[in-house]
Amino acid sequence: MKQLALAIDLNKCVGCHACAVNCKSWNNSGEFGPLHDEAPYGKEPHGIWLNRVQTYEVGIYPDVDVIHMPKSCMHCIDAPCVSVCPTGASHKRLEDGIVLVEYDDCIGCKYCSWACPYGCRELDFHDGVMKKCSLCVDRIYNEELQLEERKPACVITCPSNARIFGDINDPKSAISTKIRSQSGYQLMPESTAKPANHYLPKKKVSIDLTNFILTIDNKDLELAK
Amino acid sequence: MRPVWSIIILTIFASIAEGVVIFLTTAEITATLGFASPLPADSRLITAIVALSFLLAALLASFFNLANKSRGIKAIMRWKTSWISRKVILFPIFSAMIFFYTVMLYFEIGSTLRGAIIFAASLTGLMLVISSAMIYYSIKFVKEWATLYTILNFIAVGLAIGSFTFIAILEFTNLSLIEHMAIIDFGLALIFIALLIKTGSLIRNDSIYSSITSKSALQFESDKIELIDNGAAYPHYNTVEYFHISGKRKIPIGRIAMIVLTFLLPIIGLLIKYYFKAQFAIEPSLIFSILLLMIIGGLIERWLFFVDSNHVQNIFYGNYQVKNKINPILTAGRDYRKMVINSK
């Protein structure tokens, strides 16, 4: 069965938030309606973001690394949010494995978000429905767009090409190859939800700084005097 | 988790109604079988009306939980998989049974059928309370909820407050409870059992071991993982819904209030009134005051049920509380909480 998903290369992600902004931009104007904000230009802006980039500091000085981790719906293979939904609004598509919310059926009881171990659903208080990443289902099948543009908005915009989109069940796809060759992993595998989205782990990079340290010889010191 | 008042009122009031109905059914059955003298009709009628009132209040509260109230009826669609659906189906059936029982009692018709209805209602009510508990039990990502204690606690607290409500109603109808001491004994036993279950649940939740840590969830190669940026438009739904800082600070005082009001005060009240027969406890107002405090205690109990829980998705937002020292240090949670507390 086809399972569309994202793979995010943590080596390439520079934490620019372009994916989050373009996601917000597309989904504000796309078929799924606006993602409401409260005081977007105020002191404490609140709003719905289907993709959020979080930054972690990992390790103890001097062995420290900064990792930017974009996170959106994982489109889990055994999605726990689907089975608990009392109306059937949360559903997983058989044709491509995308987990979607039928807004016309959602009653806003929040139960799906309680069942999600990744915190990837957000309630739109204005519309009274739960919102989440749709993998830009209104883009990827949109025949009015050029073939190369039929990808999620976050993938199109990523300046460092850190996001790969495709069918993880197709062994020949670019995403499957990357996951296999770079030991792609899933977040919180203990959840047993089998998230479809993968992350390509950050490699340790060490730079020998001794070649870059400036030295001052005696001649320079005399000239300085 | 952030406590939701509509759910707190819904669950506790539905449980109390079930507790009251169980007592009413027991009184009906024991009287029919000749084990006890039958209760006066007005006592039974008022009991049924009180149970209906609790259910009506619970129904009203349930609507406030939905962000989209006009579509509430759609919640019955997925009864095969969702416990919310099952609860939504059982609630009106339970209420309708109590309603028909009340009407039949008022017009004094069909005593056998009436007995059958109240017996079926008590079973439906029990299924309703179990369905309510299963909603939380089946969320395996909140370890404080995914335990048998959740189901036992929902049933026991409902029965405990229900039993005391039943006794208060009998007091109100001037029934001499000295002739019905079995009701007092039964009520006391249920409150005591509920206290034991609650204590067991608190001890279990305080020593809970979570195998999921920030290291295992994020799979970064270090024990020290610190969240330094939470992304756009913070705080947002996921940080507000799953972490309640001001509530967490009130947990110790809340627990004491809950134990005293819901369990100890009613036990002491029943003992001094019916067993020691203290002079100052003759007035029925004592029982009504204790009942009011007991219901407040029940609301605090359900409030703590939410506030004390810890959803694993908090790991990603730096709010996960590690309760067991065996776990690797999760600096993200500690430091971030400090930061948020200071900023307030």
HADDOCK unambig.tbl for C-alpha pairs under 7 A between the chains (distance, minus, plus):
assign (segid A and resid 45 and name CA) (segid B and resid 233 and name CA) 5.34 0.50 0.50
assign (segid A and resid 46 and name CA) (segid B and resid 233 and name CA) 5.06 0.50 0.50
assign (segid A and resid 46 and name CA) (segid B and resid 234 and name CA) 6.65 0.50 0.50
assign (segid A and resid 46 and name CA) (segid B and resid 235 and name CA) 6.89 0.50 0.50
assign (segid A and resid 46 and name CA) (segid B and resid 236 and name CA) 6.11 0.50 0.50
assign (segid A and resid 47 and name CA) (segid B and resid 233 and name CA) 6.09 0.50 0.50
assign (segid A and resid 47 and name CA) (segid B and resid 236 and name CA) 6.84 0.50 0.50
assign (segid A and resid 52 and name CA) (segid B and resid 231 and name CA) 5.65 0.50 0.50
assign (segid A and resid 52 and name CA) (segid B and resid 232 and name CA) 6.65 0.50 0.50
assign (segid A and resid 53 and name CA) (segid B and resid 231 and name CA) 5.12 0.50 0.50
assign (segid A and resid 54 and name CA) (segid B and resid 229 and name CA) 5.55 0.50 0.50
assign (segid A and resid 54 and name CA) (segid B and resid 230 and name CA) 4.93 0.50 0.50
assign (segid A and resid 54 and name CA) (segid B and resid 231 and name CA) 5.17 0.50 0.50
assign (segid A and resid 55 and name CA) (segid B and resid 227 and name CA) 6.07 0.50 0.50
assign (segid A and resid 55 and name CA) (segid B and resid 228 and name CA) 5.67 0.50 0.50
assign (segid A and resid 55 and name CA) (segid B and resid 229 and name CA) 4.93 0.50 0.50
assign (segid A and resid 55 and name CA) (segid B and resid 230 and name CA) 6.73 0.50 0.50
assign (segid A and resid 56 and name CA) (segid B and resid 225 and name CA) 6.51 0.50 0.50
assign (segid A and resid 56 and name CA) (segid B and resid 226 and name CA) 5.40 0.50 0.50
assign (segid A and resid 56 and name CA) (segid B and resid 227 and name CA) 4.42 0.50 0.50
assign (segid A and resid 56 and name CA) (segid B and resid 228 and name CA) 5.46 0.50 0.50
assign (segid A and resid 57 and name CA) (segid B and resid 225 and name CA) 5.84 0.50 0.50
assign (segid A and resid 57 and name CA) (segid B and resid 226 and name CA) 5.04 0.50 0.50
assign (segid A and resid 57 and name CA) (segid B and resid 227 and name CA) 6.29 0.50 0.50
assign (segid A and resid 57 and name CA) (segid B and resid 228 and name CA) 6.50 0.50 0.50
assign (segid A and resid 58 and name CA) (segid B and resid 222 and name CA) 6.26 0.50 0.50
assign (segid A and resid 58 and name CA) (segid B and resid 224 and name CA) 5.89 0.50 0.50
assign (segid A and resid 58 and name CA) (segid B and resid 225 and name CA) 4.65 0.50 0.50
assign (segid A and resid 58 and name CA) (segid B and resid 226 and name CA) 6.37 0.50 0.50
assign (segid A and resid 59 and name CA) (segid B and resid 222 and name CA) 5.33 0.50 0.50
assign (segid A and resid 59 and name CA) (segid B and resid 224 and name CA) 5.24 0.50 0.50
assign (segid A and resid 59 and name CA) (segid B and resid 225 and name CA) 6.54 0.50 0.50
assign (segid A and resid 60 and name CA) (segid B and resid 224 and name CA) 6.76 0.50 0.50
assign (segid A and resid 83 and name CA) (segid B and resid 81 and name CA) 5.76 0.50 0.50
assign (segid A and resid 83 and name CA) (segid B and resid 82 and name CA) 6.42 0.50 0.50
assign (segid A and resid 84 and name CA) (segid B and resid 81 and name CA) 6.37 0.50 0.50
assign (segid A and resid 84 and name CA) (segid B and resid 82 and name CA) 4.63 0.50 0.50
assign (segid A and resid 85 and name CA) (segid B and resid 82 and name CA) 6.05 0.50 0.50
assign (segid A and resid 86 and name CA) (segid B and resid 75 and name CA) 4.84 0.50 0.50
assign (segid A and resid 86 and name CA) (segid B and resid 76 and name CA) 6.42 0.50 0.50
assign (segid A and resid 86 and name CA) (segid B and resid 77 and name CA) 6.24 0.50 0.50
assign (segid A and resid 86 and name CA) (segid B and resid 78 and name CA) 4.99 0.50 0.50
assign (segid A and resid 86 and name CA) (segid B and resid 82 and name CA) 5.26 0.50 0.50
assign (segid A and resid 86 and name CA) (segid B and resid 84 and name CA) 5.76 0.50 0.50
assign (segid A and resid 86 and name CA) (segid B and resid 85 and name CA) 5.01 0.50 0.50
assign (segid A and resid 87 and name CA) (segid B and resid 74 and name CA) 5.45 0.50 0.50
assign (segid A and resid 87 and name CA) (segid B and resid 75 and name CA) 4.80 0.50 0.50
assign (segid A and resid 87 and name CA) (segid B and resid 76 and name CA) 6.61 0.50 0.50
assign (segid A and resid 87 and name CA) (segid B and resid 77 and name CA) 5.00 0.50 0.50
assign (segid A and resid 87 and name CA) (segid B and resid 78 and name CA) 5.58 0.50 0.50
assign (segid A and resid 88 and name CA) (segid B and resid 77 and name CA) 6.84 0.50 0.50
assign (segid A and resid 88 and name CA) (segid B and resid 78 and name CA) 6.12 0.50 0.50
assign (segid A and resid 107 and name CA) (segid B and resid 66 and name CA) 6.09 0.50 0.50
assign (segid A and resid 107 and name CA) (segid B and resid 67 and name CA) 6.22 0.50 0.50
assign (segid A and resid 107 and name CA) (segid B and resid 68 and name CA) 4.72 0.50 0.50
assign (segid A and resid 107 and name CA) (segid B and resid 69 and name CA) 6.78 0.50 0.50
assign (segid A and resid 107 and name CA) (segid B and resid 71 and name CA) 5.75 0.50 0.50
assign (segid A and resid 107 and name CA) (segid B and resid 72 and name CA) 6.14 0.50 0.50
assign (segid A and resid 108 and name CA) (segid B and resid 66 and name CA) 5.44 0.50 0.50
assign (segid A and resid 108 and name CA) (segid B and resid 67 and name CA) 4.58 0.50 0.50
assign (segid A and resid 108 and name CA) (segid B and resid 68 and name CA) 5.67 0.50 0.50
assign (segid A and resid 109 and name CA) (segid B and resid 65 and name CA) 6.52 0.50 0.50
assign (segid A and resid 109 and name CA) (segid B and resid 66 and name CA) 5.08 0.50 0.50
assign (segid A and resid 109 and name CA) (segid B and resid 67 and name CA) 6.53 0.50 0.50
assign (segid A and resid 115 and name CA) (segid B and resid 139 and name CA) 5.72 0.50 0.50
assign (segid A and resid 117 and name CA) (segid B and resid 141 and name CA) 6.15 0.50 0.50
assign (segid A and resid 117 and name CA) (segid B and resid 312 and name CA) 6.09 0.50 0.50
assign (segid A and resid 117 and name CA) (segid B and resid 313 and name CA) 5.05 0.50 0.50
assign (segid A and resid 118 and name CA) (segid B and resid 313 and name CA) 4.96 0.50 0.50
assign (segid A and resid 119 and name CA) (segid B and resid 238 and name CA) 6.01 0.50 0.50
assign (segid A and resid 119 and name CA) (segid B and resid 313 and name CA) 5.19 0.50 0.50
assign (segid A and resid 122 and name CA) (segid B and resid 237 and name CA) 5.76 0.50 0.50
assign (segid A and resid 122 and name CA) (segid B and resid 238 and name CA) 6.81 0.50 0.50
assign (segid A and resid 123 and name CA) (segid B and resid 237 and name CA) 6.70 0.50 0.50
assign (segid A and resid 125 and name CA) (segid B and resid 67 and name CA) 6.84 0.50 0.50
assign (segid A and resid 128 and name CA) (segid B and resid 67 and name CA) 4.41 0.50 0.50
assign (segid A and resid 128 and name CA) (segid B and resid 68 and name CA) 5.12 0.50 0.50
assign (segid A and resid 129 and name CA) (segid B and resid 67 and name CA) 6.87 0.50 0.50
assign (segid A and resid 187 and name CA) (segid B and resid 217 and name CA) 5.52 0.50 0.50
assign (segid A and resid 187 and name CA) (segid B and resid 218 and name CA) 5.67 0.50 0.50
assign (segid A and resid 188 and name CA) (segid B and resid 216 and name CA) 6.32 0.50 0.50
assign (segid A and resid 188 and name CA) (segid B and resid 217 and name CA) 3.80 0.50 0.50
assign (segid A and resid 188 and name CA) (segid B and resid 218 and name CA) 6.43 0.50 0.50
